[in-house]
Amino acid sequence: MAREALAELLTYVDFSKSFEKVRGYLKLFRRRLYDMRYGHEAREASVRLTIAVICRNKPRAREQEDVRMRIWLTYKQETQRPADIPAQQQG
């Protein structure tokens, strides 16, 4: 379940942008009628991933935020490595 949710998040969300923009796209608060600009499918995938990582049926917003930050940081570290060093050799 976690791998599927992570694959969905990587499909829907552009993690190369700043964390504030990623967080804005995956809003944590209730859906408003006038604000339909965020990705509902991506938000649901984020909730499923948090449930799988935290092992709690109803994750808190802070836990969701921590999981999103961890994904964003991992993405940034993996994409900003030097081009001449393969991923397997870098410590």
Secondary structure, DSSP 4 states (H G I P E B T S, - for coil): -HHHHHHHHHHH--TTS-HHHHHHHT--S--BTTB--S-HHHHHHHHHHHHHHHT-SS--HHHHHHHHHHHHHHHHHHHSS-TTS-TTT--
